[in-house]
């Protein structure tokens, strides 16, 4: 079954696969994921390593390695997250002949997941590299549909706009926002599903370019249940001088239960803000 990706990837995920440690994960992975949520990363990674070592087959091992990647994401480690995501990509590479329709998609998904962790961790060069690899891998899917092709391009332009904003390059960011919108408009079946990620993009760009009123207006149109969005909106309120609203959002973000890039960023960030 083809997993769906979400930015909120961006994980943060656009279309995000059900992350390891979510519903349907192995008991060992679920237990380890809970330890990450409790801020007990070293203990969590001992269990993830056990899941890797005891995996019944290559797919189970890849699932455990992906969970390990997310554990390192909770530590804000772009490098270690990428190391384990690469192991998952290596597994899917072995499936290209038998299952090309899914293998290339999953390779792209894992690269984008690493990229999302890297941009959140502030390693913009690594994020740029991973996002490009993700797009390129995904587009190798044989007989790729027009919607799927537009999705990969949308995600890539979305990423390039955010990266440009992080570098303070307004003209470049605005160019890629426009290109992302053009790719969104090419979609048919996926368009409705992806539209909510556009105000996240424009809000993100506005925030990092210092236009906090625009950022707030746009972020409030994005997914209000996304812990990353809650944190970014909280930061925006802080910039606008409303600390009470910011703290309310940080409290919501601190309660996140996922084991994915948005949670990996939001949980530690919100805890620090709340003291």
PyMOL commands that set and color helices and strands:
alter all, ss='L'
color gray80, all
select helices_A, chain A and resi 27-37+41-53+58-74+78-93+100-121+124-138+146-166+170-186+191-194+196-208+212-219+227-239+243-254+261-274
alter helices_A, ss='H'
color red, helices_A
deselect
rebuild
show_as cartoon
